[in-house]
């Protein structure tokens, strides 16, 4: 089985041309993409995104821009924190790169990312013919750029964490434990999860010990230091 990371400049999609107009913006699809319906008018899609920009001003301008696009049928901002927003978007497109991926029997195994004019998909394929079919399907939508083809290996940030370690670090993050000054203590966090403070602290520290080296190694690799 192969792991592919492939980007497509989708000629008919708001994501590609909007990130061309706003090159500092990056969008990561967080939930499951839902194809609401397909009709002669196009493909109606529900999606939930984490959107970031270099500055608060750029983020605000981008959100206003996308909201006014004719393809945006529903648009709801759930939260904004400085240069990051969490947004639900229902859009209508004449074609869908996600639908094209599914029709080739490739398996999505990472979030869709939209940045630098590209829709970037991470998928798994079983054989060379399936890989070729996937690339051909995406090439029908626009220019394709292959970032990686390698043997499948799970590289998720959370893949090495136990479920309890995942819950511990997510609770810490969601409750502003990592802000400065901290807005919550380990005692309060452990009470919310219904576990002893020492147990919670151990889970959190073990999660941090796995995540921090992973993040640094990934950063160094991407920057080629």
C-alpha positions in Angstrom: 0.0 0.0 0.0 1.2 3.5 -0.9 0.8 6.8 0.8 0.3 9.8 -1.5 0.4 13.5 -0.7 -0.9 15.3 -3.8 -2.0 18.8 -4.6 -4.3 20.0 -7.3 -4.9 23.5 -8.6 -8.7 23.0 -9.0 -9.9 25.3 -11.8 -13.5 25.3 -10.6 -13.0 25.6 -6.9 -13.1 28.7 -4.6 -10.3 27.1 -2.4 -7.7 27.3 -5.1 -8.3 30.8 -6.4 -9.0 32.3 -3.0 -5.7 31.1 -1.6 -4.1 32.5 -4.7 -5.5 35.9 -3.8 -4.6 35.4 -0.1 -1.2 33.6 -0.2 -0.6 33.7 3.6 -3.9 31.8 4.3 -3.9 28.1 5.1 -7.1 26.0 5.5 -7.2 22.6 7.2 -10.5 20.6 6.9 -11.2 19.2 10.3 -14.4 17.2 10.0 -15.6 14.7 7.6 -16.4 16.2 4.2 -20.1 15.7 3.4 -21.4 15.7 -0.1 -24.9 16.9 0.4 -26.1 16.3 -3.1 -25.0 16.2 -6.8 -27.2 17.8 -9.4 -27.0 19.6 -12.8 -26.1 22.7 -10.8 -23.1 21.1 -9.3 -21.9 19.4 -6.1 -23.1 20.8 -2.8 -20.6 20.1 0.0 -20.5 20.7 3.7 -17.1 21.3 5.3 -15.6 22.5 8.6 -12.2 24.3 8.5 -9.5 25.7 10.7 -8.4 28.8 8.8 -5.1 30.7 9.7 -3.4 33.8 8.3 -0.3 35.7 9.1 -2.2 38.5 10.7 -5.7 39.2 12.2 -6.4 41.7 9.5 -5.6 39.2 6.7 -7.8 36.6 8.3 -10.7 39.1 8.6 -10.4 40.1 5.0 -10.2 36.5 3.8 -13.4 35.5 5.8 -15.3 38.4 4.3 -14.0 37.5 0.9 -15.1 33.8 1.1 -18.5 34.7 2.6 -19.4 36.9 -0.4 -18.4 34.3 -3.0 -21.3 33.1 -5.1 -20.3 29.5 -4.4 -20.7 30.0 -0.6 -24.2 28.9 0.2 -23.9 28.7 4.0 -21.1 30.4 6.1 -20.8 30.3 9.8 -17.8 31.4 12.0 -17.8 29.4 15.2 -14.8 31.1 16.8 -11.9 33.4 16.1 -8.8 33.7 18.2 -6.4 36.3 16.7 -5.1 34.8 13.5 -7.1 31.5 13.6 -10.8 30.9 12.8 -13.0 27.8 12.9 -15.6 28.0 10.1 -18.4 25.9 8.6 -18.8 26.4 4.9 -21.4 24.9 2.6 -20.3 25.5 -1.0 -21.5 24.6 -4.5 -18.9 23.6 -7.1 -19.1 22.2 -10.6 -16.7 19.5 -9.5 -15.2 18.1 -6.3 -11.7 16.9 -5.9 -12.8 14.9 -2.8 -15.5 13.2 -4.8 -12.9 12.4 -7.5 -10.7 10.8 -4.8 -13.5 8.6 -3.5 -14.5 7.4 -7.0 -11.0 6.0 -7.5 -11.2 3.8 -4.4 -8.3 5.7 -2.8 -8.7 6.1 0.9 -8.5 9.6 2.5 -6.2 9.3 5.5 -5.4 12.9 6.4 -7.2 16.3 6.4 -7.6 18.2 3.2 -5.4 21.3 3.2 -5.9 24.3 1.0 -3.0 26.7 0.7 -0.8 28.3 -2.0 -3.5 27.7 -4.7 -3.6 24.0 -4.1 -6.0 21.5 -2.6 -3.7 19.0 -0.9 -4.9 15.4 -0.3 -3.3 12.7 1.7 -4.6 9.3 0.6 -3.7 5.6 0.6 -3.8 3.4 -2.5 -3.3 -0.3 -2.9 -1.5 -0.7 -6.2 0.2 1.3 -9.0 -2.9 1.2 -11.2 -5.0 2.7 -8.5 -2.4 5.4 -8.0 -2.4 6.2 -11.7 -6.2 6.3 -11.7 -6.2 8.8 -8.8 -3.7 11.1 -10.5 -5.6 10.9 -13.8 -8.8 11.8 -12.0 -7.3 14.8 -10.3 -5.6 15.9 -13.6 -9.0 16.2 -15.1 -9.7 19.0 -12.6 -6.5 21.0 -13.0 -2.7 21.0 -12.6 -1.4 18.3 -10.2 1.7 18.4 -8.0 2.8 15.2 -6.3 4.6 15.9 -3.0 5.2 12.4 -1.8 4.7 8.7 -2.8 5.9 6.3 -0.2 5.1 3.1 1.5 2.2 3.6 3.8 3.2 4.5 7.4 1.0 6.3 9.9 2.7 9.6 10.8 -0.1 11.3 12.6 0.8 13.5 15.6 -1.5 11.4 17.8 -0.7 8.0 16.4 1.9 7.2 19.1 -0.4 8.4 22.0 -2.8 6.2 24.0 -6.4 7.3 24.0 -6.0 8.6 27.6 -2.9 10.6 26.7 -4.8 12.1 23.8 -7.7 13.1 26.1 -5.3 14.6 28.6 -3.4 16.8 26.2 -6.6 17.9 24.4 -8.3 18.8 27.7 -5.2 20.8 28.6 -5.2 22.7 25.3 -9.0 23.3 25.2 -9.0 24.7 28.7 -6.1 27.1 28.2 -3.5 25.2 30.2 -0.9 26.2 27.7 -1.6 30.0 27.7 0.5 32.3 29.7 -0.3 33.0 32.4 -2.1 29.7 32.7 -5.9 29.9 33.2 -6.3 26.5 34.8 -4.3 24.3 37.1 -3.5 20.6 37.0 -5.7 20.0 40.0 -8.7 21.5 38.2 -8.0 19.7 35.0 -7.7 16.3 36.7 -11.0 17.0 38.6 -12.8 17.6 35.3 -11.6 14.3 33.9 -12.4 12.5 37.2 -8.9 11.2 37.8 -6.2 11.7 40.4 -3.9 14.7 39.8 -0.8 12.5 39.7 -2.4 10.2 37.1 -3.4 13.1 34.9 0.0 14.7 35.2 1.7 11.5 34.2 -0.5 11.1 31.1 0.0 14.7 30.1 3.8 14.6 30.5 4.0 11.3 28.6 2.0 12.9 25.8 4.2 16.0 25.7 7.3 13.8 25.7 6.0 12.1 22.5 4.6 15.2 20.7 7.3 17.8 21.2 10.2 15.8 19.6 7.8 14.8 16.7 6.9 18.5 16.1 10.5 19.6 16.2 11.7 16.9 13.9 8.8 17.6 11.4 9.6 21.4 11.6 13.3 20.8 10.9 12.6 18.4 8.1 10.1 20.8 6.4 12.5 23.7 6.7 15.5 21.5 5.7 17.7 22.9 8.5 
